[in-house]
Amino acid sequence: MKWSTAIRNLGELAQASSDLAASPAAKYALPVTQLWAAQEILGMPRDIEWVTVAVVVDLPVEDVPWLVKPNGSEHWENFTRAAKHPIVTLWRSAQAPVWNHYLSRPALFWDRRTGLDADALQALSEGRGEEVRISAPAPDEFRARLEDDLAVSLGALRERTRAYEDRRWSPGKFTAVADELGEASNGYVDLLDGLGRVL
């Protein structure tokens, strides 16, 4: 994907998020509050495979474990057309910092109250992502953040393991339960690996 296409996808995602927030459907949709650009799009212009976006939602931290999509995320991704573009959405709670070991110093480019940050998007377009990224946390703060994320992730893993065991021998499909367990497992292992790199 060309760099200009990636930037256009971010702009369109921001506009669609604003449209959804202003529509009557907003009361039924996930309460998305912010969009943050992360990973490759923060660097110098070049061809990339996809754009990584942290989607911040006004839900309790326990409802948004790392790498787990909250209920309603599929509807949001379809409405905003994020599902139709090479956009990787990583969901985060508004009640905790957005950053972690993978979302390293992301850049805010949309807020529900203020809309698109055109200056931030322009900086990303010109390869000046460093100018709009948040500051790096102190080492102790970084480690504490990963430990908090890991505790939430472990709780989700236990909950979804129980749900899987409860449904395992029941009649009917249980693909959704297995997928949720897979998401929780991936998130936990990823955080465990990330914490291991900083200890």
RAKAMO-V412233 format. One line per field, one symbol per residue. ss: DSSP state (H for helix, E for strand, C for the rest). psi: psi as a letter, one per 20 degrees, with the letter a starting at -180 (. if undefined). burial: # if it has 9 or more other C-alpha atoms within 8 Angstrom, else .. A space follows every 10 residues. Layout:
ss->???
psi->???
burial->???
This chain:
ss->CCHHHHHHHH HHHHHHHHHH HHCHHHHHCC CEEEEEEEHH HHCCCCCCCC EEEEEEECCC HHHCCCCCCC CCHHHHHHHC CHHHCCEEEE EEECCCCCCC CCCCCCEEEE ECCCEECHHH HHHHHCCCHH HCCCCCCCHH HHHHHHHHHH HHHHHHHHHH HHHHHHHCCC CCCCHHHHHH HHHHHHHHHH HHHHHHHHC
psi->pqghggghhg ghggghhggg hirhihiirp mphqppqrch iibqprprhr ppppopqmqq hhimqpjppr pihggghggi jhiirmpopo pqqijrqhqb hgmolrppip phhibpnhgg hggghjkkhh hjqrqqqqgh hgghghhggh gghgghgggh gghghhigjq qrqkgggggh ggghgggggg hggghhii.
burial->..#..##.## #.######.# #....#..## .########. #####..#.# ########## #..######. ..#..##### ###..##.## ####...### #.######## ##..###..# #.#######. .##....... .##.###.## .######..# #.##..#... ......##.# #.######.. ##.##....
